[in-house]
Amino acid sequence: MSKVQELFGSPLKAVNLGTENFFHDLLDQGVSAVHVDWTPPAGGNPELMRALSLLESPEIDAANQVAIDRFLAASPFLVDCRQAIDVIPGMKPNMVLHAGPPISWDRMCGPMRGAIIGVIMLEGFAKTPEEAEQVAASGQIEFSPCHDHDTVGAMGGVISAHMAVHVFQNKKHGNFAYCAVPEGMGGKLLRYGAFAPEVLERLRWIGSEYCSVMHEALSNSEGIDARSLQFQALHMGDEGHNRNKAGTSLLLRALFPLLLKTGISHERLSRVVDFVNGNDGYFLSISMPASKVCLDVARDVPNSTMVTAMCRNGVDFGIRVSGLGDTWFVGPAQRVVGLYFPGFGDDDANLDMGDSCITETAGIGGFALSGAPAIVQLIGGSPSEGIEISKRMYDITLTENLNYSQPVLNFRGSPTGIDIRKVVSTNILPVITTGSVHKEPGIGQVGAGITTPPMECFSRAVLAFAQQWAQN
């Protein structure tokens, strides 16, 4: 009997690729079958497939190794706390920074508009919200993305001249990054678009007494090693984006001796410590700029397809790619999928916003969900789903970062260095853990969940890269 006869004479064993309908039909007929969830590379788009073929090059692989090596070698330290006007490059008295790619006042979402109204009043350009709206629309205020100024901001990400920011230094390469001091977790917050008098009063205190005490504590020390804290926090149930309870506790432990050495009065120190201690999410303002200061040294590597920034402004989602410089590749911001707080639903939520997915760009956040079961539960999933999400991210990244190891995965290094080629080829999008904010300014967070960038960002980047590559 020939091999072909043997094959067709044996019981049928089917492997189904693509749509699941055929798989279920086989099962209904009692046929043993295995389903493989498969789609053609680049979704079968011929133009993208040609571009990907063009970008399969040892030169690109070598450039990506340079970019990822720079990132891995970086050494992020919290070294100071200052007012934005004194440290952020290019900051001006009439400038307002915001999260995400560039956007004009007329296109901004409700929470971002509310935050900008707040800082216009904070800086004294207007006395009432109505006056602030007129100033914002008049052209007197210069709006600019945080990322264009070595800065990152949560949710609305709005930063004005006299707001306090954390100062980070990469002690390996010497570059700096900045992030606003967080106001708190609940209640009325500027980053959610609130501009009530108590919001502005709290920001004035943060920009004055709080900033002064932290400046004295940090500037008279070698700073605080953020990577060390992040490494420990990931082993204690944080993922470095939505859950930061462990990181905040570790930060306080590092801060205590520095604060005590200042000799500042107990009363002033107590207010500062109580402020940090009362905000479980404080460490996000550490993990964000720590990620930013490391990723920035991987920018502008010729021929590198590594993603160096992802961010969103509540309307648009944007990415930057190392070998394509400061160009933004933009698509529509996505809805957060997860759980809502009681009384809220899809109709209430704004589209995803904030620079905080710089953490996923660095290989933590959604990429480290395997070790954060509390967050997975909060967003309506299970610990096993968190593990599968982390595993899936290895398919779109360049390396495994042992600086951020994942205990549940046998201490495997976190998937790090998103490659635009791999995202488009596999049709796998980066997973981002995030909060969902109300579309009306000032109401605040209404839920939490996960989201992804739109594929358009990566497709457009691949096509632009292929065009540039063909011209070289």
C-alpha positions as CSV (number, residue, x, y, z in Angstrom):
1,M,0.0,0.0,0.0
2,S,1.4,3.4,-1.0
3,K,1.9,6.2,1.6
4,V,-0.9,8.1,0.0
5,Q,-3.3,5.2,0.4
6,E,-2.2,4.8,4.0
7,L,-2.9,8.5,4.6
8,F,-6.4,8.4,3.2
9,G,-7.1,5.1,4.7
10,S,-6.5,6.3,8.3
11,P,-8.9,8.3,10.5
12,L,-9.2,11.9,9.4
13,K,-7.4,14.4,11.7
14,A,-8.1,18.0,10.6
15,V,-6.2,21.2,11.3
16,N,-8.3,24.3,10.8
17,L,-6.6,27.7,10.0
18,G,-8.4,31.0,10.2
19,T,-12.1,31.3,10.7
20,E,-13.5,29.1,13.5
21,N,-16.8,28.3,11.8
22,F,-15.2,25.4,9.9
23,F,-13.6,24.1,13.1
24,H,-17.0,24.0,14.9
25,D,-18.6,22.3,11.9
26,L,-16.0,19.6,12.0
27,L,-16.6,19.1,15.7
28,D,-20.4,18.9,15.2
29,Q,-19.7,16.0,12.7
30,G,-17.6,14.1,15.3
31,V,-14.3,14.8,13.4
32,S,-11.2,15.3,15.6
33,A,-9.9,18.8,14.8
34,V,-7.4,21.4,16.1
35,H,-8.0,25.1,15.5
36,V,-5.1,27.4,14.8
37,D,-5.8,31.1,15.2
38,W,-4.0,32.4,12.2
39,T,-4.3,35.4,9.9
40,P,-2.0,36.2,7.0
41,P,1.0,38.5,7.8
42,A,0.0,42.1,7.7
43,G,-3.6,41.0,7.4
44,G,-3.0,39.9,3.8
45,N,-2.4,43.5,2.7
46,P,-0.1,43.3,-0.4
47,E,1.5,46.7,0.1
48,L,2.4,46.0,3.7
49,M,3.6,42.5,2.8
50,R,6.0,43.9,0.2
51,A,7.2,46.5,2.7
52,L,7.8,43.8,5.4
53,S,9.7,41.7,2.8
54,L,11.9,44.8,2.0
55,L,12.6,45.4,5.7
56,E,14.0,41.9,6.4
57,S,17.6,43.0,6.6
58,P,20.6,42.2,8.7
59,E,21.4,46.0,8.7
60,I,18.0,46.7,10.4
61,D,18.5,43.9,12.9
62,A,22.0,45.3,13.8
63,A,20.5,48.8,14.2
64,N,17.8,47.4,16.5
65,Q,20.5,45.8,18.6
66,V,22.2,49.2,19.0
67,A,18.9,50.8,20.1
68,I,17.9,48.0,22.5
69,D,21.5,47.9,24.0
70,R,21.3,51.7,24.7
71,F,18.0,51.2,26.4
72,L,19.1,48.3,28.5
73,A,22.3,50.1,29.6
74,A,20.4,53.2,30.8
75,S,20.4,54.0,34.5
76,P,17.3,56.1,35.6
77,F,17.6,58.1,38.9
78,L,15.1,60.5,40.5
79,V,17.4,63.4,41.2
80,D,15.3,66.5,41.9
81,C,11.9,68.2,42.1
82,R,11.5,71.6,40.4
83,Q,9.0,73.9,38.8
84,A,8.6,73.1,35.1
85,I,9.7,76.5,33.9
86,D,13.1,76.0,35.6
87,V,14.0,72.6,34.1
88,I,11.9,71.5,31.1
89,P,13.6,72.2,27.8
90,G,11.8,74.8,25.8
91,M,9.2,75.6,28.5
92,K,7.7,79.1,28.3
93,P,5.5,81.1,30.7
94,N,2.6,80.8,28.2
95,M,3.2,77.2,27.2
96,V,1.0,74.3,28.2
97,L,2.2,70.8,27.6
98,H,-0.3,68.0,27.1
99,A,-0.3,64.2,26.7
100,G,-0.3,62.4,23.4
101,P,0.6,63.5,19.9
102,P,0.1,67.2,18.8
103,I,-3.5,68.4,19.0
104,S,-5.2,71.8,18.7
105,W,-7.7,73.3,21.2
106,D,-10.6,72.9,18.9
107,R,-10.0,69.1,18.6
108,M,-9.3,68.4,22.3
109,C,-11.6,66.1,24.3
110,G,-13.5,67.3,27.4
111,P,-11.0,66.1,30.1
112,M,-8.1,67.8,28.4
113,R,-10.0,71.0,27.8
114,G,-10.9,71.1,31.5
115,A,-7.3,70.6,32.6
116,I,-6.1,73.4,30.3
117,I,-8.8,75.7,31.7
118,G,-7.4,74.8,35.1
119,V,-3.8,75.7,34.4
120,I,-4.7,78.9,32.6
121,M,-6.3,80.0,35.8
122,L,-3.5,78.6,37.9
123,E,-1.0,80.7,35.9
124,G,-3.1,83.8,36.2
125,F,-4.0,84.2,32.6
126,A,-7.7,84.1,33.5
127,K,-9.9,84.4,36.6
128,T,-12.9,82.4,35.5
129,P,-13.4,79.2,33.5
130,E,-15.2,81.2,30.8
131,E,-12.3,83.6,30.5
132,A,-9.9,80.7,30.4
133,E,-11.7,79.1,27.5
134,Q,-11.5,82.4,25.6
135,V,-7.7,82.6,26.3
136,A,-7.2,79.0,25.2
137,A,-9.0,79.7,21.9
138,S,-7.3,83.0,21.3
139,G,-3.9,81.7,20.4
140,Q,-2.2,83.3,23.5
141,I,-1.4,79.8,24.8
142,E,1.1,77.6,23.0
143,F,0.2,74.0,23.2
144,S,2.8,71.3,22.8
145,P,3.1,67.5,23.4
146,C,5.0,66.5,26.6
147,H,7.1,64.2,24.5
148,D,8.5,67.1,22.5
149,H,10.1,68.4,25.8
150,D,11.6,65.2,27.3
151,T,8.4,65.0,29.4
152,V,5.5,62.6,30.1
153,G,2.1,63.2,31.7
154,A,-0.6,61.0,32.9
155,M,-4.2,61.2,31.5
156,G,-4.5,64.8,30.2
157,G,-0.8,65.2,31.0
158,V,-1.3,69.0,31.3
159,I,1.8,70.8,32.7
160,S,2.2,74.6,33.0
161,A,5.2,76.7,33.9
162,H,4.8,76.8,37.7
163,M,3.7,73.2,38.3
164,A,6.1,70.9,40.1
165,V,7.8,68.1,38.2
166,H,10.0,65.2,39.1
167,V,13.5,65.4,37.4
168,F,15.1,62.2,36.2
169,Q,18.6,61.7,35.0
170,N,20.0,58.7,33.1
171,K,23.3,58.4,34.8
172,K,24.7,56.2,32.1
173,H,24.1,58.6,29.2
174,G,23.4,61.9,30.9
175,N,20.0,62.8,29.5
176,F,17.0,64.0,31.5
177,A,13.2,63.4,31.6
178,Y,10.4,65.0,33.6
179,C,6.9,64.2,34.9
180,A,4.4,66.2,36.9
181,V,4.0,65.4,40.6
182,P,0.7,63.5,40.9
183,E,-2.1,65.2,42.7
184,G,-3.7,62.0,44.2
185,M,-5.9,59.1,43.2
186,G,-9.5,60.0,43.8
187,G,-11.7,63.1,43.9
188,K,-11.3,66.1,41.7
189,L,-8.0,66.1,39.8
190,L,-6.6,68.3,37.1
191,R,-5.4,65.4,35.0
192,Y,-9.1,64.3,34.7
193,G,-10.1,67.9,33.8
194,A,-11.2,69.3,37.2
195,F,-10.5,73.0,37.8
196,A,-12.3,73.6,41.1
197,P,-10.7,76.1,43.6
198,E,-9.5,73.2,45.8
199,V,-7.8,71.6,42.8
200,L,-5.8,74.8,42.0
201,E,-5.0,75.3,45.7
202,R,-3.5,71.8,46.0
203,L,-1.5,72.4,42.8
204,R,-0.1,75.7,44.3
205,W,0.9,73.8,47.5
206,I,2.6,71.0,45.4
207,G,4.4,73.7,43.3
208,S,5.6,75.5,46.4
209,E,6.1,73.8,49.8
210,Y,6.0,70.2,48.5
211,C,8.4,71.0,45.6
212,S,10.8,72.9,48.0
213,V,11.0,70.1,50.5
214,M,11.5,67.4,47.8
215,H,14.1,69.6,46.1
216,E,16.2,69.9,49.3
217,A,16.0,66.2,50.0
218,L,16.9,65.0,46.5
219,S,19.4,67.6,45.4
220,N,21.6,66.9,48.4
221,S,21.8,63.2,47.6
222,E,22.8,60.9,44.8
223,G,19.2,60.5,44.0
224,I,17.0,57.4,44.0
225,D,17.6,54.4,41.7
226,A,14.3,54.0,40.0
227,R,15.2,50.9,38.1
228,S,16.0,49.1,41.4
229,L,12.6,50.1,42.8
230,Q,10.8,49.0,39.7
231,F,12.5,45.6,39.7
232,Q,11.4,45.0,43.3
233,A,7.9,46.3,42.7
234,L,7.4,43.9,39.8
235,H,8.2,41.1,42.2
236,M,5.6,42.4,44.7
237,G,2.4,42.4,42.5
238,D,2.8,45.7,40.6
239,E,2.9,45.9,36.8
240,G,4.2,49.5,36.8
241,H,1.2,51.2,35.2
242,N,-2.2,50.7,36.8
243,R,-1.0,49.1,40.0
244,N,1.8,50.9,41.9
245,K,1.1,50.1,45.6
246,A,4.4,48.3,46.1
247,G,6.4,50.9,44.1
248,T,4.9,53.7,46.2
249,S,5.8,51.9,49.4
250,L,9.4,51.3,48.2
251,L,9.7,54.9,47.2
252,L,8.7,56.1,50.6
253,R,11.3,53.8,52.2
254,A,14.0,55.4,50.0
255,L,12.7,58.9,50.7
256,F,12.5,58.8,54.5
257,P,16.3,59.1,55.2
258,L,16.7,61.8,52.6
259,L,13.9,63.8,54.1
260,L,15.1,63.4,57.6
261,K,18.6,64.5,56.7
262,T,17.3,67.9,55.5
263,G,16.6,69.1,59.1
264,I,13.3,70.5,57.8
265,S,10.6,70.9,60.5
266,H,8.5,67.9,61.5
267,E,5.4,69.7,60.5
268,R,6.5,70.4,56.9
269,L,8.0,66.9,56.5
270,S,4.8,65.4,57.9
271,R,2.7,67.1,55.2
272,V,5.0,65.8,52.4
273,V,5.0,62.2,53.7
274,D,1.3,62.2,54.3
275,F,0.8,63.4,50.8
276,V,2.8,60.6,49.2
277,N,1.5,58.0,51.6
278,G,-2.1,58.9,50.8
279,N,-1.6,58.2,47.1
280,D,-1.2,54.5,46.2
281,G,-0.6,55.4,42.6
282,Y,2.2,57.9,43.3
283,F,4.8,55.6,41.8
284,L,3.3,56.0,38.3
285,S,5.0,59.4,38.2
286,I,8.3,57.5,38.8
287,S,7.9,54.6,36.4
288,M,6.7,56.9,33.6
289,P,9.8,59.3,33.5
290,A,12.1,56.4,34.3
291,S,10.8,54.6,31.2
292,K,11.0,57.8,29.2
293,V,14.6,58.7,30.1
294,C,15.7,55.2,29.1
295,L,13.8,55.0,25.9
296,D,15.0,58.4,24.7
297,V,18.6,57.2,24.3
298,A,17.3,54.6,21.8
299,R,15.9,57.4,19.6
300,D,17.3,58.4,16.3
301,V,19.3,55.2,15.6
302,P,19.5,55.0,11.8
303,N,17.6,52.0,10.4
304,S,16.1,50.9,13.7
305,T,12.4,49.8,13.7
306,M,12.1,49.9,17.5
307,V,9.2,51.9,19.0
308,T,10.5,54.7,21.3
309,A,7.2,56.3,22.4
310,M,3.5,55.5,22.5
311,C,0.9,58.0,23.7
312,R,-2.6,59.2,23.3
313,N,-4.5,62.5,23.9
314,G,-8.1,61.2,24.1
315,V,-8.6,61.7,20.4
316,D,-5.5,60.4,18.6
317,F,-3.0,57.6,19.4
318,G,0.6,58.2,18.3
319,I,3.8,56.3,18.1
320,R,7.4,57.2,17.3
321,V,10.0,54.9,15.8
322,S,13.8,55.1,16.5
323,G,14.9,55.2,12.8
324,L,12.1,57.7,11.8
325,G,13.1,60.4,14.4
326,D,10.4,62.6,15.8
327,T,7.7,61.8,13.2
328,W,4.3,60.9,14.8
329,F,2.4,58.0,13.2
330,V,-1.2,58.5,14.3
331,G,-4.5,56.7,14.4
332,P,-7.7,57.0,16.4
333,A,-7.5,56.6,20.2
334,Q,-9.3,53.4,21.3
335,R,-11.9,52.6,23.9
336,V,-10.8,51.0,27.1
337,V,-12.3,47.4,27.6
338,G,-12.7,46.3,31.2
339,L,-14.9,47.1,34.1
340,Y,-16.7,50.3,35.0
341,F,-17.4,51.7,38.5
342,P,-21.1,51.4,39.6
343,G,-23.3,53.8,37.7
344,F,-21.0,54.3,34.6
345,G,-20.8,52.6,31.2
346,D,-19.5,53.0,27.7
347,D,-21.6,56.1,27.0
348,D,-19.8,57.9,29.8
349,A,-16.2,57.1,29.0
350,N,-13.8,59.1,27.0
351,L,-11.4,57.4,24.5
352,D,-8.1,56.3,26.0
353,M,-5.7,59.1,26.9
354,G,-2.3,59.9,28.5
355,D,1.4,59.3,28.1
356,S,1.4,56.5,30.7
357,C,1.8,53.8,28.0
358,I,5.4,54.8,27.9
359,T,5.6,52.0,30.5
360,E,4.4,49.4,28.0
361,T,6.8,50.9,25.5
362,A,9.6,50.1,28.0
363,G,8.3,46.5,28.6
364,I,6.2,46.8,31.8
365,G,2.5,47.7,32.3
366,G,0.5,45.4,30.1
367,F,3.6,43.6,29.1
368,A,4.2,42.5,32.8
369,L,0.6,41.5,33.6
370,S,1.7,38.0,34.4
371,G,2.9,39.2,37.8
372,A,-0.1,41.5,38.7
373,P,-3.1,39.3,39.4
374,A,-4.9,42.1,41.3
375,I,-4.9,44.3,38.2
376,V,-6.1,41.5,36.0
377,Q,-9.0,40.9,38.3
378,L,-9.8,44.6,38.3
379,I,-10.1,44.7,34.6
380,G,-12.4,41.7,34.4
381,G,-9.9,39.0,33.5
382,S,-8.2,36.1,35.3
383,P,-4.5,35.5,36.3
384,S,-4.1,33.0,33.5
385,E,-5.2,35.6,31.0
386,G,-2.6,38.0,32.4
387,I,0.1,35.3,31.8
388,E,-1.1,34.7,28.3
389,I,-1.0,38.4,27.5
390,S,2.6,38.7,28.7
391,K,3.6,35.7,26.7
392,R,2.0,37.1,23.6
393,M,4.1,40.3,23.8
394,Y,7.3,38.3,23.2
395,D,6.1,37.8,19.6
396,I,6.3,41.6,18.9
397,T,9.5,42.6,20.8
398,L,13.2,42.5,20.3
399,T,14.5,41.1,23.6
400,E,13.8,39.9,27.1
401,N,14.7,42.5,29.7
402,L,16.1,40.9,32.9
403,N,16.1,44.3,34.6
404,Y,12.3,43.7,34.7
405,S,12.0,39.9,35.2
406,Q,8.6,38.2,35.7
407,P,8.6,35.6,38.5
408,V,5.5,33.8,37.3
409,L,7.3,33.1,33.9
410,N,10.2,31.5,35.8
411,F,11.9,35.0,36.0
412,R,12.0,35.4,32.3
413,G,12.9,38.9,31.3
414,S,10.0,41.2,30.4
415,P,9.3,41.4,26.6
416,T,10.9,44.7,25.6
417,G,11.6,46.7,22.5
418,I,8.4,46.8,20.3
419,D,9.4,46.2,16.7
420,I,6.9,47.8,14.1
421,R,7.8,44.9,11.7
422,K,6.7,42.2,14.2
423,V,3.5,44.0,15.1
424,V,2.3,44.3,11.5
425,S,3.6,40.9,10.5
426,T,1.9,39.0,13.4
427,N,-1.2,41.2,13.7
428,I,-0.5,41.4,17.4
429,L,-1.0,44.8,19.0
430,P,0.7,45.9,22.3
431,V,-1.6,45.5,25.3
432,I,-1.9,48.5,27.5
433,T,-3.3,48.5,31.1
434,T,-5.1,51.8,31.8
435,G,-7.9,53.7,33.5
436,S,-11.0,54.9,31.9
437,V,-11.9,58.6,32.4
438,H,-15.3,60.3,32.0
439,K,-15.7,62.3,28.8
440,E,-16.9,65.3,30.7
441,P,-14.2,67.4,32.5
442,G,-13.7,66.9,36.2
443,I,-15.8,63.8,36.9
444,G,-12.7,61.6,37.0
445,Q,-12.0,57.9,36.6
446,V,-15.0,55.7,35.8
447,G,-13.3,52.4,35.3
448,A,-10.2,50.4,34.4
449,G,-9.2,47.9,31.7
450,I,-7.0,47.2,28.8
451,T,-6.7,48.7,25.4
452,T,-4.4,48.7,22.4
453,P,-3.1,51.2,19.8
454,P,-4.8,51.2,16.4
455,M,-3.0,49.1,13.8
456,E,-2.9,52.2,11.6
457,C,0.0,53.6,13.6
458,F,2.2,50.6,12.9
459,S,1.1,50.1,9.3
460,R,1.8,53.7,8.5
461,A,5.2,53.5,10.2
462,V,6.2,50.4,8.3
463,L,5.2,52.0,5.0
464,A,7.2,55.1,5.8
465,F,10.2,53.1,6.9
466,A,10.1,51.0,3.7
467,Q,10.0,54.1,1.6
468,Q,12.9,55.6,3.5
469,W,14.8,52.3,3.2
470,A,14.2,52.0,-0.5
471,Q,15.8,55.5,-1.0
472,N,19.0,54.6,0.9
